[in-house]
Amino acid sequence: MASDIVQTRPPSPPPAPAAAVAGVVVRGHGVASGRAGDPRFPGGTIAMQVPFFRALGLDLAGFHPGTLNVDCAPLRFRPGPGALRFERVKWHPDAPAETFSFARATLVRGGVRFPAWIYWPHPETKPEHFQPGGVVEILAPFVPGLAYGERVALETEPSQAIWLPCDGGASSDIVQTGFEVRMRVDLRGVREDEPLVEAGPLRIALRMAGGDPGLAKYDRDGGNYLHFPMPDGSCPVVEATLAGLRVGIPLALLAPAAGPREVVVRSAATHVTIAVDGHEDDDMLAAPSLEADLGAPRTLSPRVTGVEVAVPAEPGAPTPDARPLSRSIQYWTPDGHDAWVGDVAPCFFGGRLHVFYLFDRRHHGSKGGAGGHFFAHLSTADLAHWDEHSPAVPVEAWWETIGTGTPFVHEGRLCLAYGLHTERLSKDPALPAGATWAVSAGGVRFRKTGRVFHPTRNPTVYNRPDGLLGLATGYDGQSGLWTAPAPEGPWTARDATLPTSGDCPCPFEWNGHHYLLQGFGGFAHSATGEPGTWEDWAAAGLAPYDGLAVPMVAPFGRDRRILAGWLGYHAEAWWGGWLVLRELVQFPDGTLGTKWVPEIEPPSPPAVFGLDPGRALRLVFPRRDGGPALVFRLDPATRTASFADDMPEPRFGALHSADNVRIGRLPPPGPGAAVRIVRHYDPKGDATIFDAEIAGVRTLICRRRGRYREGG
């Protein structure tokens, strides 16, 4: 810690304490002191708040204008009945009012006692920068030489502080300060499993993926290792395991090298990361804290040299605001051998189409199975050239895992509603759970508000023509429409009579018609959008689904509608996959079709097959390994089209399964109509994607493991 504050009037020490709690000094967010350099808080949040606290009767003269973060796990703090409490302090013009509690305490360091306050912004009003469950923020005079990782104690009276067990299981009594381990490793000629380094609970090793039956599913799907074999067919990976997390890099991804490479394993805040030659894999902590005392690392292999351990870990490099994509956006996945696209939410703002998506690793298996998703961000001005932006809503606390939401505009600023699925990780009622939102002035950098406005976990907030905000709910059996003048409410129930239900609804309007896509198969229509007027068009076979999961729609330009969704990975680990975009087609009766977006060049060229009126079309795509072929059928008699395995009676499941898929109610093809089919192989998933556009008005998509030949 460093300070130029002159200690003019330090307060008198508090009375003799009744309890002492041990803790460790840990790194904070840096916003209280101003170290983070956030332009919203010049000089730090504490310096800005002090005058307001003084006006309310708390004089903090003589205290350092920043907080000392102390991890007291396995205990967590709650204000006692005698603690000071200041309700709804509006200390910043652009931030919501907050409630603060202050508990009198004594900070003890090496036998020296310092007067202190436990500074506790209430989580229910705190807009951002949440702390792990056992971490408390301390206001105290400047303590020379105090360092991260140093042990201290807090003495408090029962009337001031209540100390409760952390919620989070056995690991919640371990302190988190973060660490970084760097080493040089010769990764040539790996033929068998080999331990490399041990440091406390951390294990770094070489492993032959596919060799352990207990990890077979992880190696194939979760870690996605087996899709990156060496020329001899083996699949060695360099891997780190810690606190139940497993992160690794297949060695086949690395360019040839004549000598050792640097391997970095890092744990900081919420993530555990391994990095080699620009390739990264990470997972997220599913408990409040992680052991930082690694002890002296043990080198277990002659492959390893130069092991260095740093505690705490230094903050990672900031991500750029934008970088252009070099690959086609169609069937796109993020960089990384195990990175995929989950639920997608588009909007049009500032002359650009913005596509927010849940970044996925391990097909919903990260963070102990809680998902560990966050909202990533793409955008385009012309649909042909795309930029990738810094994450819109990252995971910044152990209890966070982000649920699907939608972008909307409020007071001229782009906002992003999303869900907090906190219940997957903790039952602590003090932690926020439900629908919240983030705000961006320019449409790129977002600030979490931290305010929960509705209990639904996957909120759909949208702009209505009457100037109000709308909310469509469908999570956990809820289904209805709400309205409010602002994100914080008040929200008023408008329509609970919707004929469809399902998660992640998407209401939109086009040329006077009102539509409601709902998750994986629901679809309703209303001529007016008024309560009680919605009709179940999915039951009538009029839904525009074509094999994509959780599609959502946004306007583009004057009279276009762009649909974005994701194509599910293989059935054994289906959640998350490839990004796919469509353009909607509106027929005179208001029903909808889909076509390819003309500006988007697919990564593989399409084959074109002419349609003869009244004649069926059958195309066979053989597998390269001799397995069952895939057949595309178009039958004008039944007005259906399908992709299915080549067998007499194929079984068709739900469209979003992207397995055997079939659509109906095809319009009769006009003169010169054709079917265009893209057959695109992606080695990242060892998958061939088949994507058909039928007469420019309907689409159909599926995927299969392995490679397929040209059809005919």
C-alpha positions in Angstrom: 0.0 0.0 0.0 1.1 3.6 -0.6 -0.3 6.9 0.4 0.5 10.6 0.7 -2.2 11.2 3.3 -1.1 13.1 6.4 -2.5 11.5 9.5 -3.8 14.6 11.3 -6.6 13.3 13.5 -6.8 9.5 13.8 -9.8 8.4 15.7 -9.6 6.9 19.2 -9.3 3.1 19.4 -12.6 1.3 19.9 -13.4 -0.4 23.2 -12.0 -3.8 24.0 -13.3 -6.4 21.5 -15.2 -9.5 22.2 -14.1 -11.4 19.0 -11.0 -11.6 16.8 -11.2 -12.9 13.3 -8.0 -13.9 11.3 -7.6 -12.8 7.7 -5.2 -12.3 4.9 -4.7 -9.1 2.9 -5.8 -9.7 -0.7 -5.9 -7.7 -3.9 -9.0 -5.7 -4.5 -10.5 -4.1 -7.7 -8.5 -0.9 -7.3 -11.5 1.4 -7.7 -11.8 2.5 -4.0 -8.3 4.0 -4.0 -8.3 5.1 -7.6 -5.5 2.7 -8.6 -7.7 1.1 -11.3 -7.7 4.5 -13.2 -11.5 4.4 -13.9 -12.3 7.8 -15.2 -15.7 7.7 -13.6 -14.1 7.8 -10.1 -11.2 10.4 -10.2 -9.2 9.9 -7.0 -11.2 6.7 -6.2 -14.7 6.0 -4.9 -13.7 6.5 -1.2 -12.5 10.1 -1.8 -15.7 10.8 -3.6 -17.9 9.3 -0.8 -16.1 10.8 2.2 -18.0 14.2 2.0 -21.3 12.5 1.9 -20.5 10.3 4.9 -19.2 13.4 6.8 -22.5 15.1 6.2 -24.3 12.1 7.6 -22.1 12.1 10.8 -19.2 9.9 10.1 -15.9 11.7 9.9 -13.2 9.7 8.2 -10.3 12.2 8.6 -7.0 10.4 9.1 -8.1 7.3 7.3 -6.4 6.2 4.0 -8.7 7.0 1.0 -8.9 3.4 -0.1 -10.0 0.1 1.3 -7.8 -2.7 2.6 -9.3 -6.0 1.4 -9.1 -8.8 4.0 -10.2 -12.4 3.3 -11.7 -13.7 6.5 -12.9 -17.1 5.1 -14.2 -19.4 6.4 -16.2 -16.6 8.0 -18.2 -13.9 6.3 -19.3 -10.5 7.7 -22.8 -9.0 8.3 -23.4 -5.7 10.1 -24.5 -6.0 13.7 -27.4 -4.1 15.3 -25.1 -1.3 16.5 -23.4 -0.7 13.1 -23.9 2.6 11.4 -26.3 2.5 8.4 -26.7 5.1 5.7 -29.6 4.6 3.4 -29.6 5.4 -0.4 -26.6 7.7 -0.5 -26.5 9.3 -4.0 -22.8 9.9 -4.0 -22.2 9.8 -7.8 -24.3 11.6 -10.5 -24.3 8.6 -12.9 -24.6 5.8 -10.4 -27.6 4.6 -8.5 -27.9 5.5 -4.8 -26.4 2.9 -2.5 -26.9 1.8 1.1 -23.7 1.6 3.3 -23.1 0.0 6.7 -20.0 0.7 8.9 -18.9 -1.6 11.7 -16.4 -0.3 14.2 -13.3 -2.6 14.4 -9.6 -2.8 15.3 -7.0 -3.9 12.7 -4.2 -5.9 14.3 -0.9 -6.4 12.4 2.1 -7.9 14.2 0.8 -6.9 17.6 0.1 -3.3 16.6 -3.5 -2.2 16.7 -5.1 0.4 14.4 -8.6 1.9 14.6 -10.7 0.8 11.7 -14.1 0.6 10.1 -15.5 -2.4 8.2 -16.9 -0.7 5.1 -19.9 -2.6 3.7 -21.7 -1.4 0.6 -25.0 -3.4 0.7 -24.9 -6.0 -2.1 -28.6 -5.3 -3.0 -27.7 -1.7 -4.0 -24.0 -2.1 -5.0 -23.8 -1.6 -8.8 -20.6 -3.5 -9.5 -17.2 -4.7 -8.2 -18.6 -7.4 -5.8 -16.3 -9.2 -3.4 -15.9 -12.9 -2.7 -18.0 -14.1 0.2 -15.3 -14.0 2.9 -13.7 -10.7 1.8 -14.3 -7.5 3.8 -13.2 -4.0 3.0 -11.5 -2.1 5.8 -11.0 1.7 6.2 -8.0 2.4 8.4 -5.0 4.8 8.7 -2.2 4.1 6.3 -0.2 1.0 7.4 3.4 1.3 6.1 4.8 -1.8 4.5 1.5 -3.8 4.5 1.6 -6.3 1.7 -0.7 -8.7 -0.1 -0.6 -12.2 1.5 0.1 -10.8 4.9 -1.9 -12.1 7.8 -3.8 -9.7 10.0 -6.7 -9.9 12.5 -9.9 -7.9 13.0 -11.3 -7.3 16.5 -15.0 -6.4 16.7 -17.8 -6.1 19.2 -20.9 -8.4 18.8 -23.0 -5.3 18.4 -21.0 -4.1 15.5 -20.2 -7.3 13.5 -21.8 -10.7 13.0 -19.5 -13.4 11.7 -21.2 -16.3 9.9 -19.8 -19.4 8.1 -19.1 -18.9 4.4 -21.5 -20.7 2.1 -19.5 -22.6 -0.5 -18.4 -25.9 1.0 -15.0 -27.2 2.0 -13.0 -24.8 -0.1 -14.5 -21.7 1.4 -11.9 -21.7 4.2 -9.0 -21.2 1.8 -7.8 -17.7 1.0 -7.5 -16.4 -2.5 -4.8 -14.0 -3.5 -4.0 -15.5 -6.9 -0.7 -16.8 -8.3 1.2 -17.3 -11.5 3.6 -20.2 -12.3 5.9 -19.8 -15.3 8.2 -22.5 -16.6 10.1 -23.7 -19.6 9.1 -27.1 -20.9 10.4 -29.2 -23.7 7.2 -30.5 -25.3 8.9 -32.6 -28.0 8.5 -36.4 -28.3 5.8 -36.9 -25.8 4.8 -40.6 -25.7 3.3 -41.2 -22.3 1.8 -39.5 -19.2 4.4 -37.5 -17.3 4.1 -35.2 -14.3 5.9 -31.9 -14.7 5.5 -29.7 -11.6 3.6 -29.9 -8.3 3.1 -26.8 -6.1 0.6 -27.2 -3.2 -2.7 -28.3 -4.7 -1.6 -27.4 -8.3 -0.6 -30.2 -10.6 0.9 -29.6 -14.1 1.5 -32.6 -16.3 1.6 -34.1 -19.8 -1.2 -36.5 -20.5 -2.1 -38.7 -23.4 -5.7 -37.8 -24.0 -7.9 -40.7 -24.7 -5.9 -43.1 -22.6 -7.9 -42.8 -19.4 -11.4 -44.3 -19.7 -12.6 -42.1 -16.8 -11.7 -39.0 -18.8 -12.9 -40.3 -22.2 -15.9 -38.0 -22.4 -14.0 -35.0 -21.3 -11.2 -35.6 -23.8 -13.6 -36.0 -26.7 -16.2 -33.3 -25.8 -15.5 -31.1 -22.8 -11.8 -30.5 -23.3 -12.2 -31.2 -27.1 -8.7 -32.6 -27.1 -9.2 -35.6 -29.4 -10.0 -33.4 -32.4 -6.4 -32.3 -32.4 -4.2 -35.4 -32.9 -0.5 -35.5 -33.8 0.5 -37.0 -37.2 0.8 -40.4 -35.5 -2.8 -40.3 -34.2 -1.8 -39.7 -30.5 -3.1 -36.7 -28.6 -0.7 -35.4 -25.9 -1.8 -32.4 -23.9 -0.2 -30.2 -21.4 -2.6 -29.8 -18.5 -3.1 -28.2 -15.1 -5.5 -29.4 -12.4 -6.5 -27.4 -9.4 -9.5 -27.4 -7.0 -11.4 -29.7 -9.3 -10.7 -27.7 -12.4 -8.9 -29.0 -15.5 -7.4 -26.8 -18.2 -5.1 -27.9 -21.0 -3.7 -27.3 -24.5 -3.4 -30.1 -27.1 0.2 -30.1 -28.3 -0.9 -30.5 -31.9 -2.0 -26.9 -31.8 1.6 -25.7 -31.3 3.9 -24.8 -34.2 7.1 -26.8 -34.3 9.9 -25.6 -32.1 13.5 -26.5 -31.7 13.6 -26.1 -27.9 11.6 -25.6 -24.7 8.5 -23.4 -24.6 7.1 -21.2 -21.9 4.1 -22.6 -20.1 2.1 -20.3 -17.8 -0.5 -21.3 -15.3 -2.4 -18.5 -13.6 -5.1 -18.2 -11.0 -6.5 -14.7 -10.5 -9.8 -13.5 -9.2 -12.3 -16.0 -10.8 -10.3 -17.8 -13.4 -7.6 -20.5 -13.7 -5.8 -20.3 -17.0 -3.1 -22.2 -18.9 -1.3 -20.5 -21.8 1.3 -21.8 -24.3 2.4 -20.0 -27.4 -0.7 -17.8 -27.5 -3.1 -20.6 -27.0 -5.2 -20.5 -23.9 -7.7 -22.5 -22.0 -9.5 -21.5 -18.8 -12.1 -22.5 -16.3 -13.8 -20.6 -13.4 -13.9 -21.1 -9.7 -17.1 -22.4 -8.3 -16.4 -21.5 -4.7 -15.5 -18.3 -2.8 -11.8 -18.7 -2.7 -8.7 -20.7 -3.7 -5.5 -21.7 -1.9 -2.7 -19.3 -2.7 0.1 -20.8 -0.6 1.7 -23.0 -3.1 4.9 -23.6 -1.1 8.1 -24.5 -2.9 7.2 -26.0 -6.3 8.6 -29.5 -7.0 10.0 -30.2 -10.5 9.2 -33.8 -11.4 10.6 -34.0 -15.0 13.9 -33.2 -16.7 11.8 -31.5 -19.4 11.2 -28.6 -17.0 13.5 -25.7 -16.3 13.3 -22.3 -14.8 10.1 -22.6 -12.7 9.0 -19.2 -11.3 6.1 -18.6 -8.9 4.6 -15.2 -8.3 2.0 -14.5 -5.6 -0.3 -12.7 -6.1 -0.9 -12.9 -9.8 -0.6 -9.6 -11.7 -3.7 -8.4 -13.5 -4.1 -9.7 -17.1 -3.6 -7.4 -20.1 -6.7 -5.4 -21.1 -8.6 -6.6 -24.2 -8.9 -4.2 -27.2 -12.2 -2.5 -27.9 -12.4 -4.1 -31.3 -10.4 -6.3 -33.7 -11.6 -7.4 -37.2 -12.5 -11.0 -37.7 -10.4 -12.8 -40.3 -12.9 -15.7 -40.7 -16.4 -15.9 -42.1 -19.0 -15.1 -39.5 -21.2 -17.9 -40.8 -20.6 -21.1 -38.7 -18.1 -19.0 -36.7 -16.8 -20.0 -33.3 -14.4 -18.0 -31.0 -10.7 -18.6 -31.1 -9.6 -21.5 -28.9 -9.8 -25.3 -29.3 -12.7 -25.6 -26.9 -14.5 -22.2 -27.3 -18.1 -22.1 -28.6 -21.1 -19.9 -29.1 -24.2 -20.2 -26.8 -27.4 -18.2 -26.7 -27.3 -15.2 -29.1 -28.9 -11.8 -28.7 -28.8 -9.3 -31.6 -29.8 -5.6 -31.8 -29.3 -2.6 -34.1 -27.7 0.4 -32.4 -25.5 3.3 -33.6 -25.7 2.2 -37.2 -24.4 -1.3 -36.4 -25.8 -4.8 -35.9 -24.6 -6.0 -32.5 -24.5 -9.7 -31.7 -24.0 -10.6 -28.1 -23.5 -14.3 -27.3 -22.8 -16.5 -24.3 -19.2 -17.6 -24.6 -19.1 -21.3 -23.8 -16.4 -23.8 -22.9 -17.0 -27.5 -22.2 -20.6 -27.3 -23.4 -22.1 -25.9 -20.2 -19.6 -27.9 -18.2 -17.4 -25.1 -16.9 -17.5 -23.7 -13.4 -18.4 -27.1 -12.0 -21.3 -27.6 -14.4 -22.8 -24.2 -13.6 -21.9 -23.0 -17.1 -19.5 -20.2 -16.3 -21.0 -18.2 -19.3 -20.5 -14.6 -20.0 -21.7 -12.2 -22.7 -19.2 -11.7 -25.5 -19.8 -9.2 -28.3 -19.5 -8.9 -32.1 -20.7 -6.1 -34.4 -20.9 -5.1 -38.1 -22.0 -2.1 -40.1 -22.5 -3.9 -43.4 -23.0 -7.6 -42.5 -19.9 -8.5 -44.5 -17.2 -7.2 -42.2 -17.3 -8.0 -38.5 -15.5 -6.8 -35.4 -14.9 -8.8 -32.2 -15.1 -6.6 -29.1 -14.0 -6.9 -25.4 -16.5 -9.0 -23.3 -19.7 -7.0 -22.6 -20.5 -8.8 -19.3 -17.6 -10.8 -18.0 -17.6 -13.1 -14.9 -16.0 -11.1 -12.1 -17.1 -13.0 -8.9 -17.1 -16.6 -8.0 -20.9 -16.7 -7.7 -21.5 -15.3 -11.1 -22.7 -17.3 -14.1 -24.5 -15.3 -16.7 -27.9 -16.3 -18.1 -29.4 -15.3 -21.5 -30.7 -11.8 -21.9 -31.2 -9.1 -24.6 -29.9 -5.7 -25.6 -32.2 -2.6 -25.4 -31.8 1.1 -25.5 -32.6 3.4 -22.5 -32.0 7.2 -22.4 -29.8 6.9 -25.5 -27.5 4.3 -24.1 -27.2 0.7 -25.2 -28.1 -1.6 -22.3 -27.8 -5.4 -22.0 -30.2 -7.3 -19.8 -29.0 -10.6 -18.4 -29.7 -13.2 -15.7 -27.7 -14.1 -12.6 -28.0 -17.9 -12.1 -26.4 -17.5 -8.6 -28.5 -20.4 -7.2 -26.3 -22.8 -9.2 -23.4 -21.9 -7.0 -24.7 -20.6 -3.7 -27.9 -20.4 -1.6 -26.7 -17.3 0.2 -29.7 -14.8 0.1 -27.3 -11.9 0.3 -25.9 -12.6 -3.1 -27.9 -11.2 -6.0 -29.8 -13.5 -8.3 -32.3 -12.8 -11.0 -32.5 -10.3 -13.8 -30.1 -7.4 -14.0 -28.5 -5.2 -16.7 -25.3 -3.4 -17.8 -25.0 0.0 -19.5 -22.7 1.3 -22.2 -22.6 4.9 -23.5 -20.8 4.0 -26.8 -22.0 0.5 -27.3 -18.7 -1.3 -26.6 -17.6 -1.0 -22.9 -20.3 -1.9 -20.5 -20.8 -1.2 -16.8 -22.7 -3.6 -14.6 -25.4 -1.9 -12.6 -25.6 -4.8 -10.0 -29.3 -4.1 -9.5 -31.8 -6.9 -9.7 -35.1 -5.8 -11.2 -37.0 -9.1 -11.6 -36.7 -12.7 -10.3 -36.6 -14.3 -13.8 -33.1 -15.6 -14.7 -33.1 -15.1 -18.5 -34.8 -11.8 -19.0 -35.8 -10.5 -22.4 -36.0 -6.7 -22.2 -37.0 -4.8 -25.4 -38.1 -1.4 -26.6 -41.8 -0.9 -27.3 -43.3 1.6 -29.8 -45.0 3.4 -27.0 -41.7 4.4 -25.4 -42.0 1.9 -22.5 -39.7 -1.0 -21.9 -41.1 -4.5 -22.3 -40.1 -7.6 -20.5 -40.9 -11.1 -21.7 -40.3 -14.0 -19.3 -40.3 -17.7 -19.8 -37.7 -19.1 -17.3 -38.7 -21.8 -14.8 -42.3 -22.1 -16.1 -43.0 -18.4 -16.0 -44.5 -16.9 -19.1 -45.8 -13.4 -19.6 -45.2 -9.8 -20.7 -44.5 -6.8 -18.5 -43.9 -3.1 -19.0 -41.9 -0.4 -17.2 -40.7 3.1 -17.8 -37.1 2.2 -16.9 -35.0 -0.9 -16.2 -35.3 -0.5 -12.5 -39.1 -0.5 -12.8 -41.7 -0.5 -11.6 -42.6 -3.5 -13.7 -46.3 -4.0 -14.4 -47.7 -7.3 -15.6 -49.3 -6.8 -19.0 -50.3 -10.2 -20.4 -50.2 -13.6 -18.7 -52.3 -15.3 -21.4 -49.6 -16.2 -23.9 -50.3 -19.4 -25.7 -46.6 -20.4 -25.8 -44.0 -21.0 -23.1 -40.3 -21.6 -23.0 -37.0 -20.0 -22.2 -35.3 -17.0 -23.8 -38.3 -15.4 -25.6 -37.8 -12.9 -28.4 -40.7 -10.5 -29.2 -40.4 -8.4 -32.3 -42.5 -6.4 -34.8 -42.4 -6.2 -38.5 -44.8 -4.3 -40.8 -47.6 -4.3 -38.3 -47.3 -8.0 -37.3 -46.2 -8.9 -33.8 -44.2 -12.1 -33.3 -42.8 -14.0 -30.3 -40.1 -16.6 -30.8 -39.7 -18.7 -27.6 -36.6 -20.7 -27.0 -36.3 -23.9 -29.0 -39.7 -24.2 -30.6 -42.4 -21.8 -29.4 -43.8 -19.2 -31.8 -46.8 -16.9 -31.4 -48.3 -14.1 -33.5 -50.6 -11.2 -32.9 -52.1 -8.7 -35.3 -52.0 -6.0 -32.7 -49.8 -7.0 -29.8 -52.6 -6.4 -27.3 -53.1 -8.7 -24.4 -55.2 -11.8 -25.2 -54.6 -11.5 -28.9 -51.7 -13.9 -29.3 -52.1 -17.1 -31.4 -50.0 -20.2 -31.2 -48.5 -20.4 -34.6 -46.0 -23.1 -33.6 -49.0 -25.5 -33.0 -50.2 -24.5 -36.5 -46.9 -25.5 -38.0 -46.0 -21.9 -38.9 -42.8 -21.5 -36.8 -39.7 -20.4 -38.8 -37.3 -22.7 -37.0 -34.8 -24.5 -39.2 -32.4 -26.4 -36.9 -31.0 -23.6 -34.9 -31.2 -23.2 -31.1 -32.7 -20.2 -29.3 -32.9 -17.9 -32.3 -33.5 -14.1 -31.8 -34.3 -11.4 -34.3 -33.1 -7.7 -34.7 -33.9 -5.1 -37.4 -31.2 -4.1 -39.8 -31.6 -1.0 -42.1 -35.0 0.2 -43.1 -37.0 -3.0 -43.5 -34.8 -6.1 -42.9 -34.8 -8.5 -40.0 -31.8 -10.6 -39.1 -32.1 -13.8 -37.2 -29.1 -15.2 -35.2 -28.9 -18.5 -33.4 -26.5 -21.3 -32.7 -26.1 -24.8 -34.2 -25.7 -27.3 -31.4 -22.6 -29.4 -31.0 -22.9 -33.2 -31.2 -25.7 -34.9 -29.3 -23.4 -36.2 -26.6 -22.4 -32.6 -25.5 -25.0 -30.6 -27.4 -25.0 -27.1 -25.6 -23.1 -24.5 -27.5 -21.8 -24.7 -31.0 -21.5 -22.6 -34.2 -23.0 -19.1 -34.8 -25.4 -19.0 -37.7 -27.2 -15.9 -39.2 -30.3 -15.8 -41.4 -32.5 -13.1 -42.9 -36.2 -13.3 -42.4 -38.7 -13.4 -45.3 -42.2 -12.1 -44.7 -45.1 -13.4 -46.8 -48.3 -11.4 -47.5 -50.2 -13.2 -44.7 -47.6 -12.4 -42.1 -46.0 -15.9 -42.0 -42.2 -16.0 -42.0 -39.5 -17.8 -43.9 -35.7 -17.6 -43.8 -33.0 -17.2 -46.3 -29.2 -16.8 -46.3 -27.9 -13.3 -45.6 -26.7 -12.1 -49.1 -23.8 -10.1 -47.7 -22.3 -13.1 -45.8 -19.9 -15.3 -47.7 -20.0 -18.8 -46.3 -16.6 -20.4 -45.5 -17.2 -23.1 -48.1 -18.9 -22.5 -51.5 -22.5 -23.7 -52.0 -23.6 -26.3 -54.6 -26.6 -25.3 -56.6 -29.4 -27.7 -57.7 -32.2 -26.6 -59.9 -35.9 -27.4 -58.9 -38.3 -28.7 -61.4 -42.0 -27.9 -60.5 -43.7 -31.0 -59.2 -40.6 -33.2 -59.1 -38.9 -34.4 -55.9 -35.3 -33.8 -55.3 -33.0 -36.4 -53.6 -29.3 -35.7 -52.9 -27.0 -38.2 -51.2 -23.8 -37.2 -49.4 -21.6 -40.2 -48.7 -19.4 -40.4 -45.6 -15.7 -40.6 -46.4 -15.2 -43.4 -43.9 -18.0 -45.5 -45.4 -20.6 -44.9 -42.7 -24.2 -44.1 -43.3 -24.7 -41.4 -45.9 -26.8 -38.2 -45.3 -29.8 -37.6 -47.6 -31.4 -34.3 -48.5 -35.0 -34.7 -49.7 -37.5 -32.2 -51.0 -41.0 -33.5 -51.7 -43.4 -31.1 -53.4 -46.3 -33.5 -52.8 -45.9 -33.2 -49.0 -44.3 -29.7 -49.2 -41.5 -30.9 -46.9 -37.7 -30.8 -47.0 -35.4 -32.9 -44.7 -31.8 -33.9 -43.9 -31.7 -37.5 -42.5 -29.5 -40.6 -42.4 -29.9 -42.8 -45.4 -32.3 -45.4 -44.1 -35.9 -46.5 -45.0 -37.6 -44.9 -42.0 -35.5 -42.2 -40.4 -36.6 -40.9 -37.1 -37.0 -37.1 -36.8 -36.5 -35.4 -33.5 -36.8 -31.8 -32.3 -35.5 -29.3 -34.9 -33.0 -27.7 -32.6 -31.3 -31.1 -32.1 -29.8 -30.5 -35.6 -29.7 -34.3 -36.2 -32.4 -35.7 -38.5 -34.4 -32.5 -39.3 -37.5 -31.8 -41.4 -39.6 -28.7 -42.2 -42.9 -28.4 -43.9 -45.3 -25.9 -45.5 -42.9 -25.1 -48.3 -44.3 -22.7 -50.9 -44.3 -24.0 -54.5 -41.1 -23.1 -56.2 -41.2 -20.4 -58.8 -39.5 -20.4 -62.2 -35.8 -20.8 -62.0 -35.9 -21.7 -58.3 -33.0 -23.7 -56.9 -31.7 -25.3 -53.7 -28.3 -24.2 -52.6 -26.4 -26.4 -50.1 -23.2 -25.6 -48.2 -21.2 -28.6 -47.0 -18.6 -27.3 -44.6 -16.2 -29.4 -42.6 -14.9 -27.9 -39.3 -12.0 -29.9 -37.8 -12.4 -28.1 -34.5 -15.5 -30.2 -33.9 -14.8 -33.0 -36.4 -18.1 -31.9 -37.9 -19.6 -31.4 -41.3 -22.3 -28.7 -41.4 -25.0 -29.1 -44.0 -26.9 -25.8 -44.7 -29.7 -25.6 -47.3 -31.5 -22.6 -48.7 -34.6 -23.6 -50.6 -35.9 -21.2 -53.3 -34.7 -18.2 -51.4 -37.5 -18.5 -48.8 -36.7 -21.4 -46.4 -33.5 -22.8 -44.8 -32.6 -26.0 -43.1 -29.4 -26.9 -41.3 -27.9 -29.9 -39.5 -24.5 -31.3 -38.6 -22.8 -34.7 -38.5 -19.6 -36.1 -37.0 -16.9 -36.7 -39.6 -16.3 -35.8 -43.2 -18.7 -36.2 -46.1 -18.2 -36.2 -49.8 -20.0 -34.0 -52.4 -23.6 -34.9 -52.9 -25.7 -35.6 -55.9 
